[in-house]
Amino acid sequence: MEAREKQVRTWFSYLLLNLVMLWLFQQFLLRPILIHETQIPYSEFKAKIAAGEIVDVTLGTERIVGTMKNPDAENIKIATIPFTTNAVPDGDPTLIPALDEAGVEYSVSEPPSPVGNFLLAYGFPLAVMGFIWYMGNRQLSKGGMGTGGIFGVGKSKANEVKAETIGITFKDVGGVDEAIAELREIIQFLKTPEQFSGLGGRIPKGVLLVGPPGTGKTLLAKASAGEAGVAFFETSGSEFVEMFVGVGAARVRDLFEQARKAAPAIIFIDEIDAIGQSRANAVRMGGNDEREQTLNQLLSEIDGFRNEKDKPVIIMAATNRPEILDQALLRAGRFDRQITVSAPDLTGRMQILRIHSQKIKLAPDFDIERAARMTPGFSGADLANIMNEAALLAARRSATAVMIQDFEAAIERVVAGLEKKSRIMNEQERTTVAYHESGHALVAELVSHADPVAKVSIIPRGRGALGYTMQMPTEDRYLLSREELQDRLAVLLGGRAAEQVACGTISTGASDDIQRASELARRMVTEFGMSEKLGTVRYASQQYQFLSGDRSTSASPETLRIIDEEVQRIITEQYERVLLLLLVRRSALEHLTRQLLETETVDGAAVKRALAETEEDLKATLEQATRQLPKTGTVDSATVKQAPKDKQ
């Protein structure tokens, strides 16, 4: 009810202001435009009285206004027009007799009060300006200027979350057991600080959570507050610095003052890199004095904590760009403990999927382990999104439970995009795409170190893909050999090679494959030291550890030329290797392509069958090549191209 009355008062204030502005507009702008009064000299006014042209007048101490006959009434068709003239300062004793003699109707206006003149001239405009200032200040207090309007601009914008309202503990976090173990020690300090102080130990004042996006850094901070049962202040690094100088430092002071009053408490600053960037970079690139002041104040507040023994305060922060943070921020006594939150492994993904599936009805045969094996490299946020997509897909088909097939379809939607069945390709394009995807799949099965093929499809997807080949890793990998990288290159080049073998030409469909292959080959040369010419030297520099981005190469022009040559050599070798593989297994290529054109989607077992069912054609090709080899010492490409295209 109070909010309703406040809203009514606000609307009434706006209505009153509009009415006043409308009256001012009418009096000072609209009225002079619509009612144009003719200014005439006093002598002419006396002459018109004598001539009988004055209709009526209003006599004032300073002005005389009235109406007179229109001299141009025949053309304009207006009988009278308003006029005005200045009055004689001391009065004209002959005016009244002249008006009586001419029969003019007249009246006398009351002289204005001096107080009224003053209020009209100064008081009313000041009142309007004060009202506008008051309403504007109220809007600022509701907007982005912080508590108290423009006078509270230095107030912290951090949200204080009470422990009982957080509702998240470490049981709600999965896949980051090592990070949880580190945080439990800090939680134990918040609960029983005397356990550490009695032994002379000192808990870290600051904890920095680093890792790729979506791995659960913010969730860990909330779980820490919920587990410890203390006040939790949450803010973002970007909320400190705004348009006014000194605002950032003032907000830092206010935030830490609030935390001291609510201790024991946790301060969590998300994306701290917004204010914690290295000051050395700022000097080199021109700098930002306001951001630097904010950082200096933050450094002072962290190191200046005077934590009471029974009321400790811990500051936590999260970032995915730790390499750009100022070194003073990371030194002992400030953020002296860094906890890396990485993408979950197989066991971690199983834990995360179990947590996110608690509110989702799964089919009895839903295999969590299989689902986890299908998502290597996915973050916790990705897994939550996929599980939600699976539930939506199951609801779309009116199912009573989520099946593993829904989970697989959700992975395809997230990775490759939505199916574009409305995108119609002509027969030649469909055939080219089928050969292309068959080439990827066959090469993945033929080389030794490629991940197994799970599905091949020629259904267009939302991200511009006309088809895709999905490979399913059997385990998490952290090291890759030269041979494994070469096999990955071979799989990437398999689509283009298949087009050349089967169609005799190439298309633009392999542009993404070429880009990825070029990047991988360049990393082999510049980062992994896998070039004999260049040796074990790193030439590439990566800007961020946990974020993807362009990698720059620092080398001389001659070295850059050698790098380009080595990249081209590696890609050419693998492309020629793939061409030979597909020429030898031409029958399998035709077999799998025909099946794709019929069904549009095949699984990994169909790829294996295509290779198995064309073994006899492979033997015939090898026998023919073997007979030619003793005679010539080589096997020409024509012999390989003449291999049977299908099993007769």
PLY file of the C-alpha trace (Angstrom):
ply
format ascii 1.0
element vertex 648
property float x
property float y
property float z
element edge 647
property int vertex1
property int vertex2
end_header
0.00 0.00 0.00
2.86 2.36 0.85
4.50 1.68 -2.52
1.19 2.41 -4.23
0.82 5.76 -2.43
4.43 6.64 -3.28
3.75 5.89 -6.93
0.60 8.06 -6.87
2.54 10.96 -5.32
5.22 10.64 -7.97
2.69 10.71 -10.79
0.91 13.69 -9.18
4.21 15.58 -9.00
4.89 14.90 -12.67
1.32 15.99 -13.56
1.70 19.23 -11.61
5.01 19.97 -13.29
3.48 19.37 -16.71
0.54 21.69 -15.97
2.89 24.46 -14.85
5.04 24.07 -17.93
1.91 24.11 -20.11
0.74 27.37 -18.49
4.14 28.99 -19.02
4.13 27.86 -22.62
0.67 29.29 -23.15
1.40 32.63 -21.49
4.81 33.40 -22.89
5.02 31.49 -26.16
1.62 30.49 -27.49
-0.42 33.59 -26.55
1.88 36.12 -28.30
1.83 33.94 -31.40
-1.94 33.46 -31.54
-2.90 36.93 -30.27
-0.74 39.49 -32.06
-1.25 42.95 -30.48
-0.45 45.95 -32.68
1.81 48.48 -30.96
0.75 52.06 -31.79
2.04 55.46 -30.57
0.03 57.31 -27.93
-0.65 60.20 -30.32
-2.12 57.81 -32.86
-4.22 56.30 -30.07
-5.68 59.76 -29.25
-6.35 60.37 -32.94
-8.22 57.07 -33.33
-10.37 57.93 -30.31
-11.40 61.16 -31.99
-12.05 59.31 -35.26
-14.24 56.73 -33.50
-11.99 53.76 -34.37
-11.40 52.59 -30.78
-13.89 49.95 -29.55
-12.79 49.36 -25.93
-9.73 49.90 -23.75
-8.25 48.78 -20.43
-6.30 51.50 -18.70
-3.19 50.62 -16.73
-0.45 52.58 -15.05
2.13 51.51 -17.64
0.20 50.13 -20.62
-3.11 50.64 -22.32
-4.58 47.70 -24.20
-7.76 47.32 -26.14
-9.36 46.65 -29.49
-9.79 48.91 -32.47
-11.51 48.71 -35.82
-9.51 46.89 -38.46
-8.61 49.29 -41.30
-8.22 46.33 -43.68
-11.42 44.55 -42.67
-12.68 44.21 -46.24
-9.69 42.07 -47.30
-9.02 40.12 -44.10
-12.66 39.94 -42.96
-11.76 40.66 -39.30
-13.70 43.59 -37.82
-11.45 44.39 -34.85
-7.86 43.81 -33.90
-6.05 44.10 -30.51
-3.68 46.95 -29.89
-1.44 48.26 -27.14
0.24 51.57 -26.35
2.32 53.02 -23.56
0.51 55.12 -20.95
1.59 58.64 -20.03
3.70 58.36 -16.83
1.92 61.14 -14.93
-1.46 60.48 -16.47
-3.44 62.32 -19.20
-6.35 64.39 -17.74
-7.93 64.69 -21.20
-8.10 60.93 -21.86
-11.21 60.07 -19.85
-13.28 62.96 -21.28
-12.20 61.97 -24.80
-13.28 58.34 -24.20
-16.64 59.49 -22.79
-17.22 61.82 -25.72
-16.42 59.06 -28.24
-18.54 56.50 -26.38
-15.66 54.08 -25.88
-16.13 51.37 -23.23
-13.22 51.47 -20.82
-12.04 49.88 -17.57
-9.11 50.32 -15.19
-6.75 47.44 -14.24
-5.49 47.12 -10.67
-1.81 47.93 -10.21
0.27 44.75 -9.59
1.64 44.12 -6.10
5.43 44.49 -5.73
5.52 41.21 -3.85
3.58 39.50 -6.62
5.91 40.91 -9.24
8.92 39.61 -7.31
7.44 36.14 -6.85
6.45 35.95 -10.49
9.85 37.16 -11.68
12.11 35.21 -9.31
10.26 32.94 -6.90
8.30 30.87 -9.37
11.27 30.06 -11.67
13.38 29.16 -8.64
10.64 26.86 -7.36
10.42 25.10 -10.73
14.19 24.68 -10.86
14.26 23.32 -7.31
11.54 20.81 -8.10
13.41 19.61 -11.20
16.64 19.28 -9.19
14.82 17.29 -6.49
13.29 14.86 -8.99
16.61 14.46 -10.82
18.44 13.71 -7.58
15.88 11.03 -6.75
16.43 9.40 -10.13
20.21 9.46 -9.62
19.78 7.76 -6.26
17.85 4.96 -7.98
20.29 4.64 -10.88
23.98 3.95 -11.32
25.35 6.53 -8.88
25.18 4.32 -5.82
23.34 4.74 -2.54
22.34 8.29 -1.73
22.37 9.67 -5.25
25.27 11.75 -6.43
26.35 12.25 -2.81
26.67 8.46 -2.40
28.73 7.88 -5.51
31.60 6.53 -3.42
29.46 3.86 -1.78
30.30 0.27 -2.64
27.91 -1.52 -4.98
28.70 -4.93 -3.51
25.77 -7.16 -2.64
25.79 -8.56 0.88
24.40 -12.07 0.84
23.48 -13.55 4.19
24.76 -17.05 4.91
21.27 -18.46 5.37
20.16 -17.20 1.96
23.10 -18.57 -0.07
21.84 -22.16 -0.09
24.97 -23.56 -1.78
27.60 -25.78 -0.18
30.44 -27.93 -1.45
27.94 -30.76 -1.98
26.54 -28.73 -4.87
29.94 -28.46 -6.56
31.55 -31.34 -8.45
34.60 -32.05 -10.53
36.97 -29.79 -8.59
37.96 -31.93 -5.62
41.44 -30.42 -5.34
40.07 -26.87 -5.24
37.49 -27.86 -2.63
40.20 -29.41 -0.47
42.15 -26.15 -0.58
39.10 -24.09 0.30
38.08 -26.35 3.17
41.23 -25.31 4.99
40.21 -21.68 4.69
36.66 -22.51 5.77
38.04 -24.25 8.81
39.90 -21.07 9.68
36.70 -19.02 9.43
34.93 -21.48 11.73
37.72 -22.11 14.26
40.48 -19.49 13.89
41.98 -20.45 17.25
43.03 -23.81 15.78
45.54 -22.01 13.54
46.46 -19.06 15.73
47.25 -21.38 18.62
50.03 -22.98 16.58
51.27 -19.66 15.27
50.02 -20.31 11.75
48.65 -17.60 9.48
45.85 -18.25 7.05
46.21 -16.69 3.57
44.59 -13.28 3.46
43.62 -13.61 -0.18
42.64 -16.54 -2.37
42.72 -16.20 -6.16
40.67 -18.64 -8.24
42.03 -18.98 -11.76
40.87 -21.12 -14.64
39.02 -21.19 -17.95
35.50 -19.74 -18.22
32.69 -21.93 -16.97
34.71 -24.14 -14.63
32.92 -23.01 -11.45
35.06 -20.28 -9.89
32.11 -18.14 -8.80
30.19 -21.21 -7.65
33.13 -22.23 -5.46
33.17 -18.81 -3.82
29.46 -19.00 -3.03
29.83 -22.54 -1.72
32.65 -21.37 0.54
30.41 -18.71 2.06
27.55 -21.17 2.46
29.81 -23.77 4.01
31.37 -21.36 6.48
28.07 -19.69 7.39
29.41 -16.13 7.27
28.48 -12.90 5.52
29.34 -12.89 1.83
30.01 -9.68 -0.12
29.90 -10.16 -3.89
30.94 -7.61 -6.48
32.65 -7.33 -9.85
35.90 -5.63 -10.73
34.15 -3.45 -13.29
31.85 -1.90 -10.63
34.66 0.05 -8.96
35.71 2.41 -11.74
33.22 4.88 -13.26
33.23 8.38 -14.72
34.19 10.31 -11.56
37.80 10.53 -10.39
38.38 8.83 -7.04
35.18 6.77 -7.12
37.01 3.44 -7.40
39.24 4.03 -4.38
36.27 5.28 -2.34
34.24 2.20 -3.18
37.13 -0.08 -2.21
37.36 1.65 1.17
33.62 1.40 1.71
33.53 -2.30 0.75
36.26 -3.24 3.19
34.67 -1.12 5.91
31.41 -3.04 5.49
33.29 -6.33 5.62
35.03 -5.37 8.87
31.70 -4.52 10.48
30.15 -7.84 9.36
33.22 -10.01 10.15
33.68 -12.93 9.94
32.99 -12.45 6.26
34.14 -13.24 2.74
34.70 -10.58 0.07
34.46 -11.99 -3.43
35.57 -9.87 -6.42
34.68 -11.48 -9.73
36.77 -10.64 -12.81
39.37 -8.85 -10.72
41.51 -8.33 -13.82
39.27 -5.31 -14.58
41.07 -3.35 -11.85
44.10 -5.53 -11.12
46.02 -5.22 -14.38
49.75 -4.71 -14.14
50.76 -1.08 -13.67
53.81 -1.68 -15.84
51.53 -2.25 -18.83
49.60 0.91 -17.94
52.78 3.00 -18.02
53.84 1.51 -21.34
50.43 1.94 -22.99
49.49 5.37 -21.66
47.83 4.23 -18.46
44.64 4.97 -16.56
45.19 7.00 -13.38
41.75 6.20 -11.98
42.22 2.45 -12.42
45.69 2.69 -10.87
44.34 4.57 -7.85
41.73 1.88 -7.37
44.38 -0.85 -7.51
46.61 1.01 -5.05
43.72 1.35 -2.62
42.91 -2.35 -2.98
46.52 -3.29 -2.27
46.51 -1.09 0.81
43.24 -2.50 2.14
44.27 -6.14 1.72
47.64 -5.66 3.36
46.16 -3.34 5.98
43.64 -5.80 7.40
43.56 -5.92 11.18
41.60 -9.12 11.56
40.37 -9.84 15.04
41.10 -13.32 16.30
37.45 -14.30 16.49
36.26 -12.22 13.51
38.44 -12.96 10.48
37.85 -11.60 6.99
38.94 -13.44 3.84
39.10 -11.90 0.37
38.53 -14.12 -2.65
38.76 -13.22 -6.31
38.36 -14.93 -9.66
39.89 -14.36 -13.07
40.72 -16.20 -16.26
43.63 -13.86 -17.04
46.07 -14.27 -14.13
49.07 -13.45 -16.31
48.07 -9.77 -16.60
47.61 -9.16 -12.86
49.96 -6.84 -11.04
52.74 -8.68 -9.22
52.11 -6.67 -6.06
48.63 -8.19 -5.98
50.01 -11.73 -6.02
52.76 -11.36 -3.45
52.74 -13.03 -0.04
50.38 -11.24 2.33
47.83 -10.40 -0.34
46.60 -12.97 -2.88
49.22 -15.39 -1.66
47.31 -18.54 -2.61
46.24 -19.37 -6.14
43.78 -22.21 -6.75
43.54 -23.45 -10.32
40.05 -24.58 -11.33
40.53 -26.71 -14.44
38.12 -28.45 -16.76
36.90 -31.68 -15.09
38.27 -35.11 -15.93
36.11 -38.21 -16.45
35.38 -38.67 -12.74
34.66 -34.96 -12.34
32.27 -34.93 -15.29
30.40 -37.87 -13.78
30.03 -35.95 -10.51
28.82 -32.82 -12.30
26.31 -34.76 -14.39
24.93 -36.44 -11.28
24.50 -33.07 -9.58
22.73 -31.48 -12.55
20.55 -34.55 -13.12
19.12 -34.53 -9.58
16.17 -32.42 -10.73
15.87 -34.19 -14.09
14.07 -37.49 -14.53
16.48 -39.85 -16.25
15.60 -43.12 -17.92
16.56 -46.24 -15.91
19.14 -47.21 -18.53
20.75 -43.75 -18.69
24.48 -44.38 -18.35
26.19 -41.47 -16.57
29.65 -42.85 -17.31
28.90 -43.10 -21.01
27.59 -39.56 -21.01
30.76 -38.37 -19.27
32.96 -40.15 -21.82
31.11 -38.35 -24.60
32.05 -34.90 -23.26
35.87 -34.68 -22.87
37.13 -31.13 -22.38
33.67 -29.76 -21.49
33.43 -27.39 -18.53
30.88 -27.61 -15.76
28.79 -24.87 -17.36
28.83 -26.77 -20.67
27.65 -29.95 -18.97
24.83 -28.12 -17.20
23.74 -26.62 -20.51
23.85 -29.98 -22.29
21.84 -31.70 -19.55
19.23 -28.95 -19.73
19.09 -29.23 -23.54
18.60 -32.99 -23.21
15.63 -32.41 -20.90
14.12 -29.92 -23.36
14.55 -32.36 -26.25
12.87 -35.11 -24.24
9.98 -32.79 -23.38
9.65 -31.82 -27.04
8.98 -35.43 -27.99
6.59 -35.83 -25.01
8.82 -38.39 -23.31
8.48 -39.33 -19.65
12.24 -39.49 -19.03
15.50 -38.29 -20.54
17.32 -40.98 -22.52
20.96 -41.20 -23.54
19.89 -40.45 -27.12
18.56 -37.09 -25.94
21.94 -36.39 -24.35
23.75 -37.23 -27.60
21.40 -34.97 -29.56
22.01 -32.18 -27.05
25.78 -32.50 -27.56
25.28 -32.14 -31.31
23.10 -29.05 -30.81
25.70 -27.41 -28.56
28.77 -28.36 -30.60
27.50 -28.18 -34.19
24.34 -26.08 -33.88
20.72 -26.71 -34.81
19.78 -28.91 -37.72
18.87 -26.92 -40.82
16.64 -29.39 -42.62
15.05 -26.49 -44.45
18.36 -25.78 -46.19
17.97 -27.55 -49.53
21.11 -28.60 -51.40
21.12 -29.81 -54.98
22.18 -33.36 -55.75
25.71 -32.42 -56.74
26.27 -30.55 -53.47
24.84 -33.41 -51.40
27.16 -35.84 -53.16
30.19 -33.61 -52.59
29.34 -33.24 -48.89
28.84 -37.01 -48.58
32.27 -37.69 -50.12
33.79 -35.02 -47.89
32.43 -36.43 -44.62
33.16 -40.01 -45.72
36.77 -38.99 -46.26
37.04 -37.65 -42.70
35.47 -40.77 -41.24
37.51 -43.30 -43.23
40.83 -41.59 -42.50
39.94 -41.45 -38.79
39.43 -45.23 -38.84
42.50 -45.97 -40.95
45.17 -44.00 -39.06
46.54 -45.33 -35.79
46.13 -42.46 -33.34
42.79 -40.84 -34.22
39.75 -40.87 -31.94
37.04 -43.38 -32.94
34.21 -42.13 -35.13
30.86 -41.89 -33.35
28.61 -40.37 -36.02
28.75 -39.04 -39.58
26.01 -36.79 -40.96
25.32 -34.71 -44.06
22.46 -32.77 -42.46
23.30 -29.03 -42.50
23.84 -27.42 -39.11
23.29 -23.89 -37.82
26.93 -22.76 -37.78
27.35 -23.00 -41.52
28.38 -26.66 -41.55
26.84 -28.70 -44.37
27.81 -31.91 -42.55
29.97 -33.12 -39.72
31.95 -36.09 -38.45
31.84 -36.60 -34.68
34.74 -38.41 -33.04
34.50 -39.75 -29.50
37.73 -39.83 -27.43
38.08 -42.89 -25.24
40.04 -41.09 -22.50
41.29 -37.69 -21.38
44.62 -36.82 -22.97
47.20 -34.39 -21.64
50.21 -35.19 -23.86
50.25 -35.69 -27.62
53.09 -37.18 -29.63
54.25 -36.06 -33.06
52.53 -39.08 -34.64
49.24 -38.26 -32.94
49.35 -34.69 -34.21
50.16 -35.92 -37.71
47.15 -38.24 -37.59
44.95 -35.34 -36.50
46.18 -33.39 -39.51
45.39 -36.37 -41.71
41.81 -36.53 -40.44
41.33 -32.81 -41.03
42.60 -33.12 -44.61
40.60 -36.27 -45.34
37.53 -34.38 -46.54
39.34 -32.33 -49.17
41.31 -35.37 -50.33
38.09 -37.37 -50.73
36.62 -34.64 -52.93
39.70 -34.68 -55.14
39.77 -38.50 -55.40
36.05 -39.02 -56.05
34.99 -35.81 -57.81
38.22 -34.89 -59.55
37.93 -31.34 -58.19
37.89 -29.44 -54.91
35.35 -27.06 -53.34
35.08 -24.41 -50.64
33.71 -26.94 -48.16
37.16 -27.63 -46.73
37.94 -24.02 -45.75
37.43 -24.61 -42.03
39.45 -27.84 -42.17
42.32 -26.03 -43.90
42.28 -23.27 -41.28
42.41 -25.72 -38.38
45.09 -27.82 -40.07
47.20 -24.74 -40.75
46.94 -23.61 -37.12
47.88 -27.07 -35.84
50.85 -27.39 -38.21
52.06 -23.91 -37.27
51.88 -24.76 -33.58
53.89 -27.92 -34.26
56.62 -25.74 -35.75
56.54 -22.63 -33.55
55.43 -24.01 -30.16
56.15 -27.73 -29.94
59.58 -27.75 -31.58
58.66 -30.50 -34.08
60.61 -29.11 -37.03
64.05 -30.50 -37.86
65.10 -27.26 -39.53
64.15 -24.97 -36.66
64.89 -27.32 -33.80
63.58 -27.11 -30.25
63.00 -23.37 -30.20
59.70 -21.64 -29.38
58.78 -18.81 -31.73
55.12 -18.27 -30.75
53.85 -16.21 -27.84
50.44 -16.87 -26.35
48.77 -13.88 -24.73
46.43 -15.64 -22.31
46.70 -18.98 -20.54
43.01 -19.79 -20.18
41.51 -17.81 -23.07
41.79 -18.58 -26.75
43.10 -15.94 -29.10
45.55 -15.13 -31.84
49.13 -16.16 -31.27
51.86 -13.85 -32.45
55.17 -15.07 -33.83
58.36 -13.29 -32.87
61.15 -14.08 -35.34
63.29 -12.57 -38.06
62.02 -12.38 -41.66
64.28 -15.27 -42.67
63.00 -17.43 -39.82
59.41 -16.56 -40.70
60.06 -17.74 -44.24
61.42 -21.05 -42.94
58.41 -21.41 -40.64
56.05 -20.99 -43.59
58.02 -23.56 -45.56
57.91 -26.06 -42.71
54.18 -25.57 -42.20
53.58 -26.13 -45.90
55.83 -29.21 -45.88
54.00 -30.82 -42.95
50.57 -30.23 -44.46
51.67 -31.40 -47.92
53.12 -34.63 -46.53
49.92 -35.47 -44.70
47.73 -34.53 -47.65
49.68 -36.83 -49.97
49.45 -39.55 -47.35
45.67 -39.16 -47.14
45.31 -39.11 -50.92
47.08 -42.46 -51.13
44.95 -43.92 -48.34
41.71 -42.94 -50.04
42.91 -44.03 -53.47
43.65 -47.48 -52.06
40.32 -47.58 -50.17
38.27 -46.10 -53.00
35.70 -48.89 -52.71
35.06 -48.11 -49.06
34.75 -44.41 -49.92
32.07 -45.13 -52.53
30.30 -47.58 -50.21
30.08 -45.15 -47.27
29.13 -42.22 -49.51
26.24 -44.13 -51.02
24.98 -45.08 -47.57
25.17 -41.46 -46.41
23.17 -40.27 -49.41
20.48 -42.81 -48.53
20.22 -42.31 -44.76
21.94 -38.89 -44.22
23.37 -40.13 -40.89
25.45 -43.20 -40.01
27.22 -44.29 -36.84
30.78 -45.43 -36.27
29.85 -49.07 -36.79
28.75 -48.30 -40.36
32.20 -46.85 -41.09
33.86 -50.02 -39.82
31.50 -52.15 -41.93
32.31 -50.11 -45.03
35.99 -50.90 -44.56
35.37 -54.56 -43.74
33.04 -55.19 -46.68
35.57 -53.82 -49.18
38.56 -55.84 -47.99
38.50 -57.99 -51.14
38.79 -54.91 -53.35
41.73 -53.77 -51.24
43.43 -57.12 -51.74
42.90 -56.91 -55.51
44.43 -53.44 -55.60
47.43 -54.52 -53.55
47.99 -57.61 -55.70
47.93 -55.52 -58.87
50.40 -53.08 -57.33
52.60 -55.94 -56.19
52.75 -57.38 -59.71
53.76 -53.98 -61.11
56.40 -53.26 -58.46
59.02 -55.91 -59.51
58.81 -54.77 -63.14
59.09 -51.01 -62.72
60.27 -50.52 -59.15
57.39 -48.07 -58.54
53.61 -48.01 -58.48
52.06 -45.20 -60.48
48.92 -43.41 -59.41
47.01 -44.68 -62.44
47.27 -48.23 -61.13
45.81 -47.15 -57.79
43.06 -45.09 -59.42
41.98 -48.11 -61.44
41.05 -49.90 -58.21
37.46 -51.19 -58.18
34.97 -48.62 -56.94
32.73 -51.21 -55.35
32.60 -54.82 -54.48
31.14 -56.70 -57.41
0 1
1 2
2 3
3 4
4 5
5 6
6 7
7 8
8 9
9 10
10 11
11 12
12 13
13 14
14 15
15 16
16 17
17 18
18 19
19 20
20 21
21 22
22 23
23 24
24 25
25 26
26 27
27 28
28 29
29 30
30 31
31 32
32 33
33 34
34 35
35 36
36 37
37 38
38 39
39 40
40 41
41 42
42 43
43 44
44 45
45 46
46 47
47 48
48 49
49 50
50 51
51 52
52 53
53 54
54 55
55 56
56 57
57 58
58 59
59 60
60 61
61 62
62 63
63 64
64 65
65 66
66 67
67 68
68 69
69 70
70 71
71 72
72 73
73 74
74 75
75 76
76 77
77 78
78 79
79 80
80 81
81 82
82 83
83 84
84 85
85 86
86 87
87 88
88 89
89 90
90 91
91 92
92 93
93 94
94 95
95 96
96 97
97 98
98 99
99 100
100 101
101 102
102 103
103 104
104 105
105 106
106 107
107 108
108 109
109 110
110 111
111 112
112 113
113 114
114 115
115 116
116 117
117 118
118 119
119 120
120 121
121 122
122 123
123 124
124 125
125 126
126 127
127 128
128 129
129 130
130 131
131 132
132 133
133 134
134 135
135 136
136 137
137 138
138 139
139 140
140 141
141 142
142 143
143 144
144 145
145 146
146 147
147 148
148 149
149 150
150 151
151 152
152 153
153 154
154 155
155 156
156 157
157 158
158 159
159 160
160 161
161 162
162 163
163 164
164 165
165 166
166 167
167 168
168 169
169 170
170 171
171 172
172 173
173 174
174 175
175 176
176 177
177 178
178 179
179 180
180 181
181 182
182 183
183 184
184 185
185 186
186 187
187 188
188 189
189 190
190 191
191 192
192 193
193 194
194 195
195 196
196 197
197 198
198 199
199 200
200 201
201 202
202 203
203 204
204 205
205 206
206 207
207 208
208 209
209 210
210 211
211 212
212 213
213 214
214 215
215 216
216 217
217 218
218 219
219 220
220 221
221 222
222 223
223 224
224 225
225 226
226 227
227 228
228 229
229 230
230 231
231 232
232 233
233 234
234 235
235 236
236 237
237 238
238 239
239 240
240 241
241 242
242 243
243 244
244 245
245 246
246 247
247 248
248 249
249 250
250 251
251 252
252 253
253 254
254 255
255 256
256 257
257 258
258 259
259 260
260 261
261 262
262 263
263 264
264 265
265 266
266 267
267 268
268 269
269 270
270 271
271 272
272 273
273 274
274 275
275 276
276 277
277 278
278 279
279 280
280 281
281 282
282 283
283 284
284 285
285 286
286 287
287 288
288 289
289 290
290 291
291 292
292 293
293 294
294 295
295 296
296 297
297 298
298 299
299 300
300 301
301 302
302 303
303 304
304 305
305 306
306 307
307 308
308 309
309 310
310 311
311 312
312 313
313 314
314 315
315 316
316 317
317 318
318 319
319 320
320 321
321 322
322 323
323 324
324 325
325 326
326 327
327 328
328 329
329 330
330 331
331 332
332 333
333 334
334 335
335 336
336 337
337 338
338 339
339 340
340 341
341 342
342 343
343 344
344 345
345 346
346 347
347 348
348 349
349 350
350 351
351 352
352 353
353 354
354 355
355 356
356 357
357 358
358 359
359 360
360 361
361 362
362 363
363 364
364 365
365 366
366 367
367 368
368 369
369 370
370 371
371 372
372 373
373 374
374 375
375 376
376 377
377 378
378 379
379 380
380 381
381 382
382 383
383 384
384 385
385 386
386 387
387 388
388 389
389 390
390 391
391 392
392 393
393 394
394 395
395 396
396 397
397 398
398 399
399 400
400 401
401 402
402 403
403 404
404 405
405 406
406 407
407 408
408 409
409 410
410 411
411 412
412 413
413 414
414 415
415 416
416 417
417 418
418 419
419 420
420 421
421 422
422 423
423 424
424 425
425 426
426 427
427 428
428 429
429 430
430 431
431 432
432 433
433 434
434 435
435 436
436 437
437 438
438 439
439 440
440 441
441 442
442 443
443 444
444 445
445 446
446 447
447 448
448 449
449 450
450 451
451 452
452 453
453 454
454 455
455 456
456 457
457 458
458 459
459 460
460 461
461 462
462 463
463 464
464 465
465 466
466 467
467 468
468 469
469 470
470 471
471 472
472 473
473 474
474 475
475 476
476 477
477 478
478 479
479 480
480 481
481 482
482 483
483 484
484 485
485 486
486 487
487 488
488 489
489 490
490 491
491 492
492 493
493 494
494 495
495 496
496 497
497 498
498 499
499 500
500 501
501 502
502 503
503 504
504 505
505 506
506 507
507 508
508 509
509 510
510 511
511 512
512 513
513 514
514 515
515 516
516 517
517 518
518 519
519 520
520 521
521 522
522 523
523 524
524 525
525 526
526 527
527 528
528 529
529 530
530 531
531 532
532 533
533 534
534 535
535 536
536 537
537 538
538 539
539 540
540 541
541 542
542 543
543 544
544 545
545 546
546 547
547 548
548 549
549 550
550 551
551 552
552 553
553 554
554 555
555 556
556 557
557 558
558 559
559 560
560 561
561 562
562 563
563 564
564 565
565 566
566 567
567 568
568 569
569 570
570 571
571 572
572 573
573 574
574 575
575 576
576 577
577 578
578 579
579 580
580 581
581 582
582 583
583 584
584 585
585 586
586 587
587 588
588 589
589 590
590 591
591 592
592 593
593 594
594 595
595 596
596 597
597 598
598 599
599 600
600 601
601 602
602 603
603 604
604 605
605 606
606 607
607 608
608 609
609 610
610 611
611 612
612 613
613 614
614 615
615 616
616 617
617 618
618 619
619 620
620 621
621 622
622 623
623 624
624 625
625 626
626 627
627 628
628 629
629 630
630 631
631 632
632 633
633 634
634 635
635 636
636 637
637 638
638 639
639 640
640 641
641 642
642 643
643 644
644 645
645 646
646 647
